[in-house]
């Protein structure tokens, strides 16, 4: 019995070490590209046709898809890149700063020539360049904008928010919404890591501070704890928080569901609702705050690790995802293309309405996704504190902490 | 021990020793080495700079906030608070459950119910906890609402004064089962004759507990203390999946801060320094426990 056990152990060890060698001996007729992107469930169903179309047009390439959120993928990549390995040949991220960071370290493949700059929103690819070389492409995106269920206002004979012309008018409307039965709060608050609060503060800064203040904060030209920024937030955001317009945090998918159940007046979302909800026509609506002229657009990006074993095939897939892939993906709803050659007819009705809003207003990049690093994590965290204690002293300390993180992140670039 | 027996013993423990050496000891040395090198990727030796930087960072220790009594106190203080609140509560509750369970041998399924928290993954515990302490539908929040305690009728995770407490209470629930099982096994080893003799001498239940049962539980208590402290110091999954250290760092703990420094801010040197500090803190109760165990055997 003892000898049998010893032989079994020896054979297992031999088998363990020789199986990779035997696997490599098999000839590869088909190239398998490993892809990581954050979409699952219904969101993935909107992306699946993109994979199917690419595989149909490229019979020698198969795509192996894996779900991974940017923050989790970044954790895995930091350790894998350090040993010059990669878990995937093409990866999606919401963070352009991450692409720049890893490109500077030599971990990404340059992709110049993969796409035509003129086919993308102005400036959208510039942020992915390092030393003049392009290291990523833009994918689909969406708008950060107040979304609401129009039937809540219609059924309660309240003014549609799109028709309110003043800030005081919106606040009065929200006071009425708060008093409705079944309504938890005027504005839904997303819980989790905290990015939903950044959507609110970005929208408020754009509206009440203006595009220049927003872009100056993005580029580090103005401090978060400067008198101007404090005054804007003190006079515009604090009153909303202090009046209790923002509800207790709920998980993001739940807060949007509850908004559709008319438990919130609106939610500053990312225009992805139509992926998850079948809304009756006319019920899904978006509005700009009175005086708002610019809108934040969040975007997904694709990049190729330098350690891919199939660089040419990966570049081919990258080019497809950035162009025809977007044309296909927007048909599933909940997405706006950064590729400008996508016909309006490809968008479902709701997204055509959103494209109309895009056409009339300026677009700015998402602030925390663009700056990233420690700033992003600190901003997410500190805004949760401001939401829970909306006082002047908390605002001051939050802005001091955010400024410290912004300075550290921007000076390290 | 003769030579043949020594060789046989070594052969049997060698695989485990090799695994410990390559997958624990060497990485620990590497981490210690990294803690003395720069965060900027240059690999240059910086001495104690990372450690000094940690103690100056309010995210790690915020004495000003601690003196004002207002979160965030910093990850180090939060982790120590976690130990100070969690340890006695889980031990006392575990002991009470063990004393009750030993008198109810027919209700063994209750032990499984109490122990259930230990088999649920930490990430799931964090997600479930969010619902338990949520204002709209959480059992805990609504219980306090029913009692009229308005200050606790809220989403605990959304507020700096209650976020850490919510995590600690959940952790107590999880670890009570472990304490119960350890104490229960120790209680079953107490010779019945000791208790019978005490009863004959006129001892009452509290006296029997204090003078007979408690001394038998001392080594179990040491085990529970050591394991609890290690667990509380390395808490990460539950915090990550529920509060992510917020709001404003109010529920940040050493395990999460180490993760943030290493994998979010890519400051591996600082992350390694935090890991080293955690190891040193955890080593103290382990050393005391091992020393006492050896003394008692001697």
Contacts between the chains, C-beta under 8 A, distances in Angstrom:
chain1	res1	chain2	res2	distance
A	71	B	264	7.3
A	74	B	263	7.0
A	74	B	264	7.5
A	75	B	259	8.0
A	75	B	263	4.3
A	75	B	264	7.9
A	78	B	262	7.9
A	78	B	263	5.8
A	78	B	266	6.1
A	101	B	266	7.9
A	105	B	41	7.3
A	184	B	136	6.8
A	191	B	130	7.2
A	191	B	155	8.0
A	191	B	157	7.4
A	191	B	158	7.2
A	192	B	244	7.5
A	193	B	244	5.1
A	194	B	244	7.1
A	194	B	246	6.2
A	194	B	247	7.9
A	248	B	134	7.2
A	248	B	135	4.8
A	248	B	136	6.8
A	248	B	154	6.8
A	248	B	155	4.3
A	248	B	158	5.8
A	249	B	155	6.1
A	249	B	157	7.4
A	249	B	158	4.8
A	250	B	134	7.2
A	250	B	136	7.3
A	251	B	130	7.2
A	373	B	264	8.0
A	373	B	265	6.6
A	374	B	264	7.3
A	374	B	265	4.8
A	377	B	260	6.4
A	377	B	264	5.4
A	377	B	265	7.5
A	380	B	244	7.7
A	380	B	246	7.5
A	381	B	244	7.2
A	381	B	245	6.4
A	381	B	246	4.5
A	381	B	247	6.8
A	381	B	248	5.9
A	381	B	249	6.1
A	382	B	248	5.4
A	384	B	158	6.9
A	384	B	246	4.3
A	384	B	247	3.3
A	384	B	248	6.3
A	385	B	72	7.9
A	385	B	160	5.9
A	385	B	246	7.1
A	385	B	247	4.3
A	385	B	248	2.8
A	385	B	249	7.9
A	385	B	250	7.1
A	386	B	248	7.9
A	387	B	158	7.0
A	387	B	247	7.2
A	388	B	158	5.2
A	388	B	159	4.6
A	388	B	160	6.0
A	388	B	247	5.1
A	388	B	248	7.9
A	389	B	159	7.7
A	389	B	160	6.7
A	398	B	248	7.1
A	401	B	248	7.8
